[in-house]
Amino acid sequence: KQPNVTFEMQVLDEAGKPVVSKPFKGEFKEADPKTPGLMAFAPVPLDLNRTGKFKIVLKATDNIAKKSTEQALDLTVMGDK
């Protein structure tokens, strides 16, 4: 079977509160039926317009197996010096 994976990305501030009201969402899907196994993914631009410490939480869900996994990344945004 072809993969059927959805993902979401949530950006949290230092207090653990979401920076935007809705997480970014997307999916991995077959790029072209003529090339099975080739997958397409469109990255989501991340514009943080203030300095501070953030946590980026990525969640991927395998829609066939009905399983999810999460990973978090700490990110520090510094201003110009």
C-alpha positions as a Markdown table, in Angstrom:
| # | Residue | x | y | z |
|---|---|---|---|---|
| 1 | Lys | 0.0 | 0.0 | 0.0 |
| 2 | Gln | 1.1 | 3.6 | -0.5 |
| 3 | Pro | 1.8 | 5.6 | 2.6 |
| 4 | Asn | -1.0 | 7.6 | 4.0 |
| 5 | Val | 0.5 | 10.0 | 6.5 |
| 6 | Thr | -0.7 | 13.3 | 7.8 |
| 7 | Phe | 1.3 | 15.7 | 9.9 |
| 8 | Glu | 0.9 | 18.8 | 12.0 |
| 9 | Met | 3.4 | 21.3 | 13.4 |
| 10 | Gln | 2.6 | 23.4 | 16.4 |
| 11 | Val | 4.9 | 26.2 | 17.6 |
| 12 | Leu | 4.8 | 26.9 | 21.4 |
| 13 | Asp | 6.2 | 29.8 | 23.3 |
| 14 | Glu | 8.3 | 29.5 | 26.5 |
| 15 | Ala | 5.1 | 29.1 | 28.6 |
| 16 | Gly | 3.9 | 26.2 | 26.4 |
| 17 | Lys | 1.2 | 28.3 | 24.7 |
| 18 | Pro | 0.6 | 28.0 | 20.9 |
| 19 | Val | 2.0 | 30.9 | 18.9 |
| 20 | Val | -0.7 | 30.6 | 16.3 |
| 21 | Ser | -4.3 | 29.4 | 16.9 |
| 22 | Lys | -4.2 | 26.4 | 14.5 |
| 23 | Pro | -1.3 | 24.1 | 13.9 |
| 24 | Phe | 0.1 | 23.8 | 10.4 |
| 25 | Lys | -1.2 | 20.7 | 8.7 |
| 26 | Gly | -0.2 | 18.7 | 5.7 |
| 27 | Glu | 0.1 | 15.2 | 4.2 |
| 28 | Phe | 2.6 | 12.9 | 2.5 |
| 29 | Lys | 1.1 | 11.6 | -0.7 |
| 30 | Glu | 2.1 | 9.9 | -3.9 |
| 31 | Ala | 3.7 | 12.4 | -6.2 |
| 32 | Asp | 2.6 | 10.9 | -9.4 |
| 33 | Pro | 0.7 | 7.6 | -10.0 |
| 34 | Lys | 3.1 | 6.9 | -12.9 |
| 35 | Thr | 6.0 | 6.8 | -10.5 |
| 36 | Pro | 4.9 | 4.6 | -7.5 |
| 37 | Gly | 7.0 | 5.0 | -4.4 |
| 38 | Leu | 8.0 | 8.6 | -5.2 |
| 39 | Met | 6.6 | 10.8 | -2.5 |
| 40 | Ala | 6.0 | 14.6 | -2.5 |
| 41 | Phe | 6.2 | 16.8 | 0.5 |
| 42 | Ala | 5.8 | 20.6 | 0.5 |
| 43 | Pro | 7.6 | 22.3 | 3.4 |
| 44 | Val | 5.8 | 24.8 | 5.5 |
| 45 | Pro | 7.5 | 28.2 | 5.9 |
| 46 | Leu | 8.1 | 29.2 | 9.5 |
| 47 | Asp | 8.1 | 32.9 | 10.1 |
| 48 | Leu | 8.9 | 33.8 | 13.7 |
| 49 | Asn | 8.8 | 37.6 | 14.0 |
| 50 | Arg | 10.0 | 38.0 | 17.6 |
| 51 | Thr | 12.9 | 36.8 | 19.6 |
| 52 | Gly | 12.6 | 34.2 | 22.3 |
| 53 | Lys | 12.6 | 30.5 | 23.1 |
| 54 | Phe | 10.2 | 28.3 | 21.3 |
| 55 | Lys | 9.4 | 24.6 | 21.0 |
| 56 | Ile | 8.4 | 23.1 | 17.7 |
| 57 | Val | 6.2 | 20.0 | 18.1 |
| 58 | Leu | 5.9 | 17.7 | 15.0 |
| 59 | Lys | 3.2 | 15.1 | 15.0 |
| 60 | Ala | 2.9 | 12.4 | 12.3 |
| 61 | Thr | -0.1 | 10.1 | 12.0 |
| 62 | Asp | -0.1 | 6.9 | 10.0 |
| 63 | Asn | -3.7 | 6.8 | 8.8 |
| 64 | Ile | -3.5 | 3.2 | 7.8 |
| 65 | Ala | -2.2 | 1.8 | 11.1 |
| 66 | Lys | -3.9 | 4.5 | 13.2 |
| 67 | Lys | -0.7 | 5.3 | 15.0 |
| 68 | Ser | 0.8 | 8.7 | 15.9 |
| 69 | Thr | 4.3 | 9.8 | 17.0 |
| 70 | Glu | 5.5 | 13.2 | 18.2 |
| 71 | Gln | 8.9 | 14.9 | 18.3 |
| 72 | Ala | 9.8 | 18.2 | 19.8 |
| 73 | Leu | 12.6 | 20.6 | 18.9 |
| 74 | Asp | 13.7 | 23.6 | 21.0 |
| 75 | Leu | 14.4 | 26.7 | 19.0 |
| 76 | Thr | 15.9 | 30.0 | 20.2 |
| 77 | Val | 15.3 | 33.1 | 17.9 |
| 78 | Met | 17.8 | 35.9 | 18.5 |
| 79 | Gly | 17.5 | 39.4 | 17.1 |
| 80 | Asp | 20.1 | 41.4 | 15.1 |
| 81 | Lys | 23.1 | 42.6 | 17.0 |
